[in-house]
Amino acid sequence: MSEITITSENYENEVIKSDKPVLLDFWAPWCGPCKMMSPVISDLAKELEGKVKVCKVNVDEQEALASQFSVMSIPFLAVMKNGKLSKASAGYMPKDMVLKLLED
């Protein structure tokens, strides 16, 4: 499964009401580190299918969501569990560090 694009319209159903942990990748098309992060996120979406919902939030198009998470720099990864923010991290991370972020 590929990443799910999150907007303010589908945020509640896809993230808040998700029965699985959700990895939110806040990004922008002009962001170099975000471009480096993109293949890592795509790999995780395939690898964790059925276990974790992997989602992308374009900060230019979804300013309200970026503001809600106090995103100051991107890429910004947020892990949501049971509708609540569990962990968050800013900046590029290799795949193994993202997997650690997802651990309990």
Backbone hydrogen bonds, N-H to C=O, Kabsch-Sander energy under -0.5 kcal/mol:
donor,donor_aa,acceptor,acceptor_aa,energy
4,I,54,V,-2.2
6,I,4,I,-0.5
6,I,56,K,-3.1
11,Y,7,T,-1.4
14,E,10,N,-2.8
15,V,11,Y,-2.7
16,I,11,Y,-1.3
17,K,12,E,-2.6
18,S,15,V,-1.0
22,V,80,M,-2.7
23,L,53,K,-2.9
24,L,22,V,-0.6
24,L,78,A,-3.3
25,D,23,L,-0.5
25,D,55,C,-2.6
26,F,24,L,-0.7
26,F,76,F,-3.1
27,W,25,D,-0.5
27,W,57,V,-2.6
31,C,28,A,-1.6
32,G,30,W,-0.6
35,K,31,C,-1.7
36,M,32,G,-1.7
37,M,33,P,-1.8
38,S,34,C,-1.7
41,I,37,M,-2.3
42,S,38,S,-2.5
43,D,39,P,-2.4
44,L,40,V,-2.3
45,A,41,I,-2.3
46,K,42,S,-1.7
47,E,43,D,-3.0
48,L,44,L,-2.9
49,E,46,K,-0.9
51,K,48,L,-2.8
52,V,48,L,-2.4
53,K,21,P,-2.8
54,V,52,V,-0.6
55,C,23,L,-3.3
55,C,53,K,-0.6
56,K,4,I,-2.7
57,V,25,D,-3.0
59,V,27,W,-3.0
59,V,57,V,-0.7
62,Q,58,N,-2.2
66,A,62,Q,-2.1
67,S,63,E,-2.5
68,Q,64,A,-2.3
69,F,65,L,-1.6
70,S,67,S,-1.6
71,V,66,A,-2.7
72,M,70,S,-0.5
76,F,26,F,-1.7
77,L,89,S,-3.3
78,A,24,L,-2.3
79,V,87,K,-3.3
80,M,22,V,-3.0
80,M,78,A,-0.6
81,K,84,K,-2.8
84,K,81,K,-1.7
86,S,79,V,-3.8
87,K,79,V,-1.2
89,S,77,L,-2.5
91,G,75,P,-3.5
97,M,94,P,-0.8
98,V,94,P,-1.7
99,L,95,K,-2.5
100,K,96,D,-1.7
101,L,97,M,-1.9
102,L,98,V,-1.4
103,E,99,L,-0.8
103,E,100,K,-0.7
